[in-house]
Amino acid sequence: MGKVKNSVLEQIGNFFISFEALRKLYAYLFHPKYLIGVNIVAFNESKKVLLARHSWDEKYRWRVPGGLVGKKEELRLALIREVKEELDLDISKNHLSFIAAKKTKGFPRVDIYFLYNSYITGNLRPGIEIKKLKFFKTLSLPKSLFPGQTEVIKEAVRLLSAKN
């Protein structure tokens, strides 16, 4: 009788293990998969916003600096890493405030935007991925700005004004 009971329990355990595997497979196959990006909206003391042109962007569009989040990487720590790689700038996660999350049109990517609550001073050294860095007046942003980022920059200006 003990062997029969163990066999039944074993089959029940196998069912739940296989059910969990099926659930994960279903989720993987039928749920959307996205890349997660993190971006920094940063200003200098003249309240001009920092934009970058990446060397890998075939259209060489201007955009706020940022990049992709690594597997199991915390969002703010990923942004700190990206800022160091792209701008050679050390920032603290205590100086970052959430602005917005936006899905990139036509691409499986969600971008998280953070406001840098301190002004950038001194010279920035663009990393290998950056073709050009420039500060722009918020009222005269370039026409080739990455889609959706104008609204994010306007919200960052509003948040920055509210803090001052």
N, C-alpha and C positions, 0 to 999 in steps of 0.2 A: 504494500500500500504506500510506503514511503517513497518508492521509486516513481510511482504514478503521480503522486502529489508534486514531487520535484520536477517531473517532466511537464506537468501542466503549468507550474510557475515559470519554468524556463520558456515555454511557448508564449506565455503572456508577456514576459520580459522581452522576448524577441519581437513580438508584435509592437510594443511601445517603442523599442529602439528603431524598428523599421518605419513606424509611423512618424517619428521625429525626423528621420532621414528624408522621408517623403515630403514632410512639411517644409523642410529646408530647401529641398530641390524645387518644390512648387514656388516658394518665395523667390528663389534665384531665377527661375525661368519666367515667371509671370509678373514680377514687380519691377518697376523702373530702377535702373542702375545709373547713378550719377557720380561724376567727379565732384569733389568739393574744393572750391577755391577760397582763399582768404586774401583780402585786399586792404590796404591802408590809405585813408584819405588824410593827407598831412599838409600843413601850411607852414610858410615861413613867417617872420615877424611882420611882413608887409601884407599878410593875409592872402598871399597868392598860393594856389594849390599846386602841389608837386605832381607832375605827370611823367610817364616814361614811354619810350618806344622800344619794344622788345625786338631783338634781332631775328627771332623765329616767326614773327607775325608777317605773313606774306603781304598784307596791306599796309604794314607799318603804321598802324593806328596808334594814337595816343591813348593811354589808359592810366588809371591809378596803379601804383606798384602792387605786386602781389604774386601769388602762385598757388600751386596745388598742395593740399593737405596730404601728408603721408599716412600710410596705414597705421591706425591706433595712435595718431598724433593729435594732441589737444589743439583746438583752433587757434588760440592766442599764441601758443608756443610755435605753431607752424608759421604764423605771421611774423613772429620775431625772427625765426630762421630765414624766411624769405626776404625780410628787410635787410638782414645782415648780408645775405648772398647778393641781392640786387643793388643795394645802396651803400654797403659797408658801414652801416649805421647800427649802433647798439641801442635798443629801446627796451623799456620795461613793460610788462603786461599790465601793470597798475596804471599806465597812461593810455590804455585803450578802452574805448567805449563803443558798444555795438551801435551801428547805424541801420543796416538793412540786410536782408537776404533776398537775392534775385536769381531767377532761373535764366540762363543764357538761351536766347531764342535759337532754335535749330540745332542745339547741341546738348548732350546730356550732362550739363554742369550747373551746379548751384554755387553762386558766389556770396560769401559773407563779407560784409564791409564793416570796418572799424575806423573810428575817428582817433587820430593821435592827438591827445590832449595837451601836448607841449609843442612849441614851435621848433622847426628844424633850423638850426644855425650852422654856419661853417660850410665848407665845401664837401659835396658828396662825390664819391667815386663809384661810377657805374660798374656793376659786375659784368661778367662775360655775356650774360643774356640781354643786357641793356645796350641798345644802340645810342640812345640819347635821353637825358634828363632835363627837364625844364620846369620852372615855376610859371604859372599862368594866372592872370587876373580872372576871378570867378565870373565876371561879366563878359569876358571875351575868351571863352574856351574854344579850342580848335574844332573845326567842322569834322575832322576825322576822329573825334573822341569815340571810344568804344561804346556801342549801343547801351543805353540805360544808365550810364555813369553820370550824365549831366544831372539827373534827378538826385542821385546819391550825393553828389558834391553840393547841391543846393541844400539838402537836408543836413549835411555836415556843417555848412555855413550857419544854418539856423541853430544847430546844437552848440556850436562854438560861441555864437553871439549870446545865447542864453546863459552860458557859463561865465561870461565876462561881465 
